[in-house]
Amino acid sequence: MKTRVMVKTTSSVFIAAVMLAGCSGGGWVPWSSAEPAGPYTPPGATGYACEGGKRLLVRVEADAKSAWVIYPDREFRLNRAASASGQQFSNARTILTIKDGEAVLEEGGAVQFAKCKLERAP
């Protein structure tokens, strides 16, 4: 009887460990000894270091017809807009301008992210 209980307990611990490892997605695990290399950037996104210590994450689609602005709690799509220089994306309320490795994001006519420079790879 004790052997059965021990096998069930050991199996349960093993299964729980495997499930937790699967949930980590290969990223930084809070209880691991390794420190993360820097702030998290989702796959395909570009990080910008902005004025005031802000960070802007943008993912431009492969066809460059749209871009996604990535906030911690949500993402939203902007469609390519006509621009004399650089790339510009808009959804009528928000405008993202990317030119020469610098980005600016305006919402409702107010600049939210200014002087955003491409982050350097760690």
ROZA-114272 format. One record per atom (N, C-alpha, C): residue number from 1; residue in three letters; atom name; z, x, y. Coordinates in nm, 2 decimals, m for minus. Example, Ala and Ser with C-alpha at 12.3 -4.5 7.8 and 13.67 -1.06 7.14 Angstrom:
2
PT	k	r	a	z	x	y
PT	1	ALA	N	0.78	1.32	m0.57
PT	1	ALA	CA	0.78	1.23	m0.45
PT	1	ALA	C	0.78	1.32	m0.33
PT	2	SER	N	0.71	1.28	m0.22
PT	2	SER	CA	0.71	1.37	m0.11
PT	2	SER	C	0.79	1.29	0.00
This chain:
122
PT	k	r	a	z	x	y
PT	1	MET	N	0.00	0.08	m0.12
PT	1	MET	CA	0.00	0.00	0.00
PT	1	MET	C	0.00	0.09	0.13
PT	2	LYS	N	0.08	0.20	0.13
PT	2	LYS	CA	0.09	0.28	0.24
PT	2	LYS	C	m0.05	0.35	0.27
PT	3	THR	N	m0.12	0.38	0.16
PT	3	THR	CA	m0.25	0.45	0.17
PT	3	THR	C	m0.35	0.36	0.24
PT	4	ARG	N	m0.35	0.23	0.21
PT	4	ARG	CA	m0.44	0.13	0.27
PT	4	ARG	C	m0.41	0.12	0.42
PT	5	VAL	N	m0.28	0.11	0.46
PT	5	VAL	CA	m0.24	0.10	0.60
PT	5	VAL	C	m0.29	0.22	0.67
PT	6	MET	N	m0.27	0.34	0.61
PT	6	MET	CA	m0.30	0.47	0.68
PT	6	MET	C	m0.45	0.48	0.69
PT	7	VAL	N	m0.53	0.44	0.60
PT	7	VAL	CA	m0.68	0.44	0.61
PT	7	VAL	C	m0.72	0.35	0.72
PT	8	LYS	N	m0.67	0.23	0.72
PT	8	LYS	CA	m0.70	0.13	0.83
PT	8	LYS	C	m0.67	0.18	0.97
PT	9	THR	N	m0.55	0.24	0.98
PT	9	THR	CA	m0.51	0.30	1.11
PT	9	THR	C	m0.60	0.42	1.15
PT	10	THR	N	m0.63	0.51	1.06
PT	10	THR	CA	m0.72	0.62	1.08
PT	10	THR	C	m0.86	0.57	1.12
PT	11	SER	N	m0.91	0.47	1.05
PT	11	SER	CA	m1.04	0.42	1.08
PT	11	SER	C	m1.04	0.35	1.21
PT	12	SER	N	m0.94	0.28	1.25
PT	12	SER	CA	m0.94	0.22	1.38
PT	12	SER	C	m0.93	0.32	1.49
PT	13	VAL	N	m0.86	0.42	1.48
PT	13	VAL	CA	m0.85	0.53	1.58
PT	13	VAL	C	m0.99	0.60	1.59
PT	14	PHE	N	m1.05	0.63	1.48
PT	14	PHE	CA	m1.19	0.69	1.48
PT	14	PHE	C	m1.29	0.60	1.55
PT	15	ILE	N	m1.29	0.47	1.52
PT	15	ILE	CA	m1.38	0.38	1.58
PT	15	ILE	C	m1.36	0.37	1.73
PT	16	ALA	N	m1.23	0.36	1.77
PT	16	ALA	CA	m1.20	0.35	1.91
PT	16	ALA	C	m1.25	0.48	1.99
PT	17	ALA	N	m1.23	0.59	1.93
PT	17	ALA	CA	m1.28	0.72	1.99
PT	17	ALA	C	m1.43	0.72	2.00
PT	18	VAL	N	m1.50	0.68	1.90
PT	18	VAL	CA	m1.65	0.67	1.90
PT	18	VAL	C	m1.70	0.58	2.01
PT	19	MET	N	m1.63	0.46	2.02
PT	19	MET	CA	m1.67	0.36	2.12
PT	19	MET	C	m1.65	0.42	2.26
PT	20	LEU	N	m1.54	0.48	2.29
PT	20	LEU	CA	m1.51	0.54	2.42
PT	20	LEU	C	m1.61	0.65	2.45
PT	21	ALA	N	m1.64	0.73	2.35
PT	21	ALA	CA	m1.74	0.84	2.38
PT	21	ALA	C	m1.88	0.78	2.41
PT	22	GLY	N	m1.91	0.67	2.35
PT	22	GLY	CA	m2.04	0.60	2.38
PT	22	GLY	C	m2.04	0.54	2.51
PT	23	CYS	N	m1.93	0.50	2.56
PT	23	CYS	CA	m1.92	0.44	2.70
PT	23	CYS	C	m1.93	0.54	2.81
PT	24	SER	N	m1.91	0.66	2.78
PT	24	SER	CA	m1.91	0.76	2.88
PT	24	SER	C	m2.06	0.79	2.93
PT	25	GLY	N	m2.16	0.76	2.85
PT	25	GLY	CA	m2.29	0.78	2.89
PT	25	GLY	C	m2.33	0.92	2.92
PT	26	GLY	N	m2.26	1.02	2.87
PT	26	GLY	CA	m2.29	1.16	2.88
PT	26	GLY	C	m2.25	1.21	3.02
PT	27	GLY	N	m2.19	1.13	3.10
PT	27	GLY	CA	m2.15	1.17	3.24
PT	27	GLY	C	m2.01	1.23	3.23
PT	28	TRP	N	m1.95	1.24	3.35
PT	28	TRP	CA	m1.82	1.30	3.36
PT	28	TRP	C	m1.71	1.20	3.30
PT	29	VAL	N	m1.63	1.26	3.22
PT	29	VAL	CA	m1.52	1.18	3.16
PT	29	VAL	C	m1.39	1.21	3.23
PT	30	PRO	N	m1.32	1.11	3.29
PT	30	PRO	CA	m1.20	1.14	3.37
PT	30	PRO	C	m1.09	1.23	3.30
PT	31	TRP	N	m1.08	1.21	3.17
PT	31	TRP	CA	m0.98	1.29	3.09
PT	31	TRP	C	m1.02	1.42	3.04
PT	32	SER	N	m1.15	1.46	3.07
PT	32	SER	CA	m1.20	1.59	3.02
PT	32	SER	C	m1.15	1.70	3.12
PT	33	SER	N	m1.15	1.82	3.07
PT	33	SER	CA	m1.11	1.93	3.16
PT	33	SER	C	m1.21	1.98	3.25
PT	34	ALA	N	m1.34	1.94	3.23
PT	34	ALA	CA	m1.45	1.98	3.31
PT	34	ALA	C	m1.45	1.90	3.44
PT	35	GLU	N	m1.47	1.96	3.55
PT	35	GLU	CA	m1.48	1.89	3.68
PT	35	GLU	C	m1.62	1.85	3.70
PT	36	PRO	N	m1.65	1.74	3.77
PT	36	PRO	CA	m1.79	1.70	3.80
PT	36	PRO	C	m1.85	1.80	3.89
PT	37	ALA	N	m1.98	1.82	3.88
PT	37	ALA	CA	m2.05	1.92	3.96
PT	37	ALA	C	m2.06	1.88	4.11
PT	38	GLY	N	m2.05	1.75	4.14
PT	38	GLY	CA	m2.06	1.70	4.27
PT	38	GLY	C	m2.06	1.55	4.27
PT	39	PRO	N	m2.10	1.49	4.38
PT	39	PRO	CA	m2.10	1.34	4.38
PT	39	PRO	C	m2.21	1.29	4.29
PT	40	TYR	N	m2.19	1.18	4.23
PT	40	TYR	CA	m2.28	1.12	4.13
PT	40	TYR	C	m2.41	1.07	4.20
PT	41	THR	N	m2.52	1.11	4.15
PT	41	THR	CA	m2.65	1.06	4.19
PT	41	THR	C	m2.72	0.99	4.08
PT	42	PRO	N	m2.75	0.86	4.09
PT	42	PRO	CA	m2.82	0.79	3.97
PT	42	PRO	C	m2.96	0.86	3.94
PT	43	PRO	N	m3.00	0.85	3.82
PT	43	PRO	CA	m3.13	0.90	3.78
PT	43	PRO	C	m3.24	0.85	3.87
PT	44	GLY	N	m3.33	0.94	3.91
PT	44	GLY	CA	m3.44	0.90	4.00
PT	44	GLY	C	m3.41	0.88	4.14
PT	45	ALA	N	m3.28	0.89	4.18
PT	45	ALA	CA	m3.25	0.87	4.32
PT	45	ALA	C	m3.24	1.01	4.39
PT	46	THR	N	m3.24	1.00	4.52
PT	46	THR	CA	m3.23	1.12	4.61
PT	46	THR	C	m3.11	1.10	4.69
PT	47	GLY	N	m3.02	1.20	4.70
PT	47	GLY	CA	m2.91	1.19	4.79
PT	47	GLY	C	m2.93	1.26	4.92
PT	48	TYR	N	m2.88	1.19	5.03
PT	48	TYR	CA	m2.89	1.25	5.16
PT	48	TYR	C	m2.75	1.26	5.22
PT	49	ALA	N	m2.72	1.37	5.28
PT	49	ALA	CA	m2.59	1.39	5.35
PT	49	ALA	C	m2.62	1.35	5.50
PT	50	CYS	N	m2.54	1.26	5.55
PT	50	CYS	CA	m2.56	1.20	5.68
PT	50	CYS	C	m2.45	1.23	5.78
PT	51	GLU	N	m2.48	1.21	5.90
PT	51	GLU	CA	m2.39	1.23	6.01
PT	51	GLU	C	m2.26	1.14	5.98
PT	52	GLY	N	m2.15	1.20	6.02
PT	52	GLY	CA	m2.02	1.13	6.00
PT	52	GLY	C	m1.97	1.14	5.86
PT	53	GLY	N	m2.02	1.23	5.78
PT	53	GLY	CA	m1.97	1.25	5.64
PT	53	GLY	C	m2.02	1.14	5.55
PT	54	LYS	N	m2.12	1.06	5.59
PT	54	LYS	CA	m2.17	0.95	5.51
PT	54	LYS	C	m2.27	1.01	5.41
PT	55	ARG	N	m2.29	0.93	5.30
PT	55	ARG	CA	m2.39	0.97	5.20
PT	55	ARG	C	m2.48	0.85	5.17
PT	56	LEU	N	m2.61	0.88	5.17
PT	56	LEU	CA	m2.71	0.77	5.15
PT	56	LEU	C	m2.79	0.81	5.02
PT	57	LEU	N	m2.80	0.71	4.93
PT	57	LEU	CA	m2.88	0.72	4.81
PT	57	LEU	C	m3.00	0.64	4.82
PT	58	VAL	N	m3.12	0.70	4.79
PT	58	VAL	CA	m3.24	0.63	4.79
PT	58	VAL	C	m3.33	0.66	4.67
PT	59	ARG	N	m3.39	0.56	4.61
PT	59	ARG	CA	m3.48	0.58	4.50
PT	59	ARG	C	m3.62	0.52	4.54
PT	60	VAL	N	m3.72	0.61	4.56
PT	60	VAL	CA	m3.85	0.57	4.60
PT	60	VAL	C	m3.93	0.55	4.47
PT	61	GLU	N	m3.99	0.43	4.46
PT	61	GLU	CA	m4.07	0.40	4.33
PT	61	GLU	C	m4.18	0.50	4.32
PT	62	ALA	N	m4.23	0.52	4.20
PT	62	ALA	CA	m4.33	0.62	4.17
PT	62	ALA	C	m4.46	0.60	4.25
PT	63	ASP	N	m4.49	0.47	4.28
PT	63	ASP	CA	m4.62	0.44	4.35
PT	63	ASP	C	m4.59	0.44	4.50
PT	64	ALA	N	m4.47	0.46	4.54
PT	64	ALA	CA	m4.43	0.47	4.69
PT	64	ALA	C	m4.45	0.34	4.76
PT	65	LYS	N	m4.47	0.23	4.69
PT	65	LYS	CA	m4.48	0.10	4.75
PT	65	LYS	C	m4.35	0.03	4.79
PT	66	SER	N	m4.24	0.09	4.73
PT	66	SER	CA	m4.11	0.03	4.77
PT	66	SER	C	m4.00	0.14	4.75
PT	67	ALA	N	m3.89	0.11	4.81
PT	67	ALA	CA	m3.77	0.21	4.79
PT	67	ALA	C	m3.65	0.12	4.77
PT	68	TRP	N	m3.55	0.18	4.70
PT	68	TRP	CA	m3.43	0.11	4.68
PT	68	TRP	C	m3.32	0.19	4.75
PT	69	VAL	N	m3.24	0.12	4.83
PT	69	VAL	CA	m3.12	0.17	4.89
PT	69	VAL	C	m3.00	0.14	4.80
PT	70	ILE	N	m2.93	0.24	4.76
PT	70	ILE	CA	m2.82	0.23	4.66
PT	70	ILE	C	m2.69	0.24	4.73
PT	71	TYR	N	m2.61	0.14	4.73
PT	71	TYR	CA	m2.47	0.14	4.78
PT	71	TYR	C	m2.38	0.14	4.66
PT	72	PRO	N	m2.25	0.17	4.67
PT	72	PRO	CA	m2.16	0.17	4.56
PT	72	PRO	C	m2.15	0.03	4.49
PT	73	ASP	N	m2.17	m0.08	4.57
PT	73	ASP	CA	m2.15	m0.21	4.51
PT	73	ASP	C	m2.28	m0.29	4.49
PT	74	ARG	N	m2.39	m0.24	4.54
PT	74	ARG	CA	m2.52	m0.31	4.53
PT	74	ARG	C	m2.64	m0.22	4.56
PT	75	GLU	N	m2.75	m0.27	4.52
PT	75	GLU	CA	m2.88	m0.20	4.55
PT	75	GLU	C	m2.97	m0.31	4.61
PT	76	PHE	N	m3.06	m0.26	4.70
PT	76	PHE	CA	m3.16	m0.36	4.75
PT	76	PHE	C	m3.29	m0.29	4.78
PT	77	ARG	N	m3.40	m0.37	4.77
PT	77	ARG	CA	m3.53	m0.31	4.77
PT	77	ARG	C	m3.59	m0.33	4.91
PT	78	LEU	N	m3.66	m0.23	4.95
PT	78	LEU	CA	m3.74	m0.23	5.08
PT	78	LEU	C	m3.88	m0.21	5.05
PT	79	ASN	N	m3.97	m0.28	5.11
PT	79	ASN	CA	m4.12	m0.26	5.08
PT	79	ASN	C	m4.18	m0.17	5.18
PT	80	ARG	N	m4.28	m0.09	5.14
PT	80	ARG	CA	m4.35	0.00	5.23
PT	80	ARG	C	m4.40	m0.07	5.35
PT	81	ALA	N	m4.38	m0.01	5.47
PT	81	ALA	CA	m4.43	m0.07	5.59
PT	81	ALA	C	m4.52	0.03	5.66
PT	82	ALA	N	m4.61	m0.01	5.75
PT	82	ALA	CA	m4.70	0.08	5.82
PT	82	ALA	C	m4.61	0.17	5.91
PT	83	SER	N	m4.66	0.30	5.91
PT	83	SER	CA	m4.59	0.40	5.99
PT	83	SER	C	m4.69	0.50	6.04
PT	84	ALA	N	m4.67	0.54	6.16
PT	84	ALA	CA	m4.76	0.64	6.22
PT	84	ALA	C	m4.74	0.78	6.15
PT	85	SER	N	m4.61	0.81	6.12
PT	85	SER	CA	m4.58	0.93	6.05
PT	85	SER	C	m4.46	0.91	5.96
PT	86	GLY	N	m4.46	0.99	5.85
PT	86	GLY	CA	m4.36	0.98	5.75
PT	86	GLY	C	m4.37	0.85	5.67
PT	87	GLN	N	m4.27	0.82	5.59
PT	87	GLN	CA	m4.26	0.69	5.51
PT	87	GLN	C	m4.17	0.59	5.58
PT	88	GLN	N	m4.20	0.47	5.58
PT	88	GLN	CA	m4.11	0.37	5.63
PT	88	GLN	C	m4.12	0.25	5.53
PT	89	PHE	N	m3.99	0.20	5.51
PT	89	PHE	CA	m3.97	0.08	5.42
PT	89	PHE	C	m3.89	m0.02	5.49
PT	90	SER	N	m3.92	m0.15	5.47
PT	90	SER	CA	m3.85	m0.25	5.54
PT	90	SER	C	m3.84	m0.38	5.46
PT	91	ASN	N	m3.74	m0.46	5.49
PT	91	ASN	CA	m3.73	m0.60	5.44
PT	91	ASN	C	m3.71	m0.70	5.55
PT	92	ALA	N	m3.76	m0.66	5.67
PT	92	ALA	CA	m3.75	m0.74	5.79
PT	92	ALA	C	m3.61	m0.72	5.86
PT	93	ARG	N	m3.50	m0.70	5.79
PT	93	ARG	CA	m3.37	m0.68	5.85
PT	93	ARG	C	m3.33	m0.53	5.85
PT	94	THR	N	m3.37	m0.46	5.74
PT	94	THR	CA	m3.34	m0.32	5.72
PT	94	THR	C	m3.46	m0.24	5.73
PT	95	ILE	N	m3.45	m0.12	5.79
PT	95	ILE	CA	m3.56	m0.03	5.80
PT	95	ILE	C	m3.51	0.11	5.76
PT	96	LEU	N	m3.58	0.17	5.66
PT	96	LEU	CA	m3.56	0.31	5.61
PT	96	LEU	C	m3.67	0.39	5.65
PT	97	THR	N	m3.65	0.50	5.73
PT	97	THR	CA	m3.75	0.59	5.77
PT	97	THR	C	m3.72	0.73	5.70
PT	98	ILE	N	m3.82	0.78	5.64
PT	98	ILE	CA	m3.81	0.92	5.57
PT	98	ILE	C	m3.92	1.00	5.63
PT	99	LYS	N	m3.88	1.11	5.69
PT	99	LYS	CA	m3.98	1.21	5.75
PT	99	LYS	C	m3.93	1.35	5.74
PT	100	ASP	N	m4.01	1.44	5.69
PT	100	ASP	CA	m3.98	1.58	5.68
PT	100	ASP	C	m3.84	1.60	5.62
PT	101	GLY	N	m3.81	1.53	5.51
PT	101	GLY	CA	m3.68	1.55	5.44
PT	101	GLY	C	m3.56	1.50	5.51
PT	102	GLU	N	m3.58	1.42	5.61
PT	102	GLU	CA	m3.47	1.35	5.69
PT	102	GLU	C	m3.49	1.20	5.68
PT	103	ALA	N	m3.38	1.13	5.67
PT	103	ALA	CA	m3.38	0.98	5.65
PT	103	ALA	C	m3.29	0.92	5.76
PT	104	VAL	N	m3.33	0.80	5.80
PT	104	VAL	CA	m3.25	0.71	5.89
PT	104	VAL	C	m3.26	0.57	5.84
PT	105	LEU	N	m3.14	0.50	5.83
PT	105	LEU	CA	m3.14	0.37	5.79
PT	105	LEU	C	m3.08	0.28	5.90
PT	106	GLU	N	m3.16	0.18	5.94
PT	106	GLU	CA	m3.11	0.08	6.04
PT	106	GLU	C	m3.10	m0.06	5.97
PT	107	GLU	N	m2.99	m0.13	6.01
PT	107	GLU	CA	m2.98	m0.27	5.96
PT	107	GLU	C	m2.95	m0.35	6.08
PT	108	GLY	N	m3.03	m0.46	6.10
PT	108	GLY	CA	m3.01	m0.55	6.21
PT	108	GLY	C	m3.02	m0.48	6.35
PT	109	GLY	N	m3.10	m0.38	6.36
PT	109	GLY	CA	m3.12	m0.31	6.48
PT	109	GLY	C	m3.02	m0.20	6.51
PT	110	ALA	N	m2.92	m0.19	6.43
PT	110	ALA	CA	m2.81	m0.08	6.44
PT	110	ALA	C	m2.83	0.03	6.34
PT	111	VAL	N	m2.82	0.15	6.38
PT	111	VAL	CA	m2.83	0.26	6.29
PT	111	VAL	C	m2.71	0.27	6.21
PT	112	GLN	N	m2.72	0.27	6.08
PT	112	GLN	CA	m2.61	0.27	5.98
PT	112	GLN	C	m2.59	0.42	5.93
PT	113	PHE	N	m2.70	0.48	5.90
PT	113	PHE	CA	m2.70	0.62	5.85
PT	113	PHE	C	m2.80	0.70	5.94
PT	114	ALA	N	m2.75	0.80	6.00
PT	114	ALA	CA	m2.83	0.88	6.09
PT	114	ALA	C	m2.83	1.03	6.05
PT	115	LYS	N	m2.93	1.10	6.09
PT	115	LYS	CA	m2.95	1.25	6.07
PT	115	LYS	C	m2.92	1.28	5.92
PT	116	CYS	N	m2.98	1.21	5.83
PT	116	CYS	CA	m2.95	1.23	5.69
PT	116	CYS	C	m3.05	1.34	5.64
PT	117	LYS	N	m2.99	1.44	5.59
PT	117	LYS	CA	m3.06	1.56	5.54
PT	117	LYS	C	m3.06	1.56	5.38
PT	118	LEU	N	m3.16	1.60	5.32
PT	118	LEU	CA	m3.16	1.61	5.17
PT	118	LEU	C	m3.05	1.69	5.12
PT	119	GLU	N	m2.98	1.64	5.02
PT	119	GLU	CA	m2.87	1.72	4.96
PT	119	GLU	C	m2.93	1.83	4.88
PT	120	ARG	N	m2.86	1.94	4.87
PT	120	ARG	CA	m2.91	2.06	4.79
PT	120	ARG	C	m2.85	2.04	4.65
PT	121	ALA	N	m2.93	2.08	4.55
PT	121	ALA	CA	m2.89	2.07	4.41
PT	121	ALA	C	m2.78	2.17	4.39
PT	122	PRO	N	m2.67	2.13	4.31
PT	122	PRO	CA	m2.56	2.22	4.28
PT	122	PRO	C	m2.60	2.34	4.20
